[in-house]
């Protein structure tokens, strides 16, 4: 078997070996001395060693043995210290790794929480936008439902014209409009005058209230059709002109 080192022990020096050999020799001498009596045995004379020499030898060997034991104890203490330091380093490394893992988990949890909060905020914003859109659509639907429906006849045209005139602060009544319409066109929205001075000048009177083109353009009210023959646009423009010249269409009782 090849020589090998026992863990925890250093290779013994020559001094250690000498000390161990000395201890063994002392033991052997003591044994021999105890077996051989003070007198000769079997014809052999034996002389006892002086007491002083034996005492000196024992003291030396004890010191060597004590030194060896001290060395071994120091070696064991050194080995134990190394093991303790290694264990502490391992524990510190494990604690560091655990702290890093905890920090990583915390960061991951925080990122997840932020992503969730962002998703909730986005969903809330989307819901609010959808609710706002629905509210606008519902309001428009209610407004459309409240919008009056006018008949496509003289009565409906006059009533629609009166609602528009009210929004633009143009005076006039149903009776005042109706009487002038019947005098001017008999209620025919396509009526045209091709024989008076206006016709001679190339701007014939047209529509329910027989308005010439320059007057229609000058008193046209935004939101109505830009067509002299349109019954509502014709009434509103004519009433706007009459209000400017006569105060109201109700004051017109003849050609104007």
Buried (B, 14 or more C-beta within 10 A) or exposed (E): EEEEEEEEEBEBEEEBEEBBEBBEEBEEBEEEBEEEEEEEEEEEEEEEEEEEEBEEBEEEBEEBBEEBEEBBEEEEEEBEEEEEEEEEEEEEEEEEEEEEEEEEEEEEEEEEEEEEEEEEEEEEEEEEEEEEEEEEEEEEEEEEEEEEEBEEEBEBBBBBBBEBBEEBEBBBBEEBBBBBBEBBBEBEBEBBBEEEEBBEEEBBBBBBBBBBBEBBEEBBBEEBEEBBBBBBBBBBBBBBBBBEEBEBBBBBEEEB
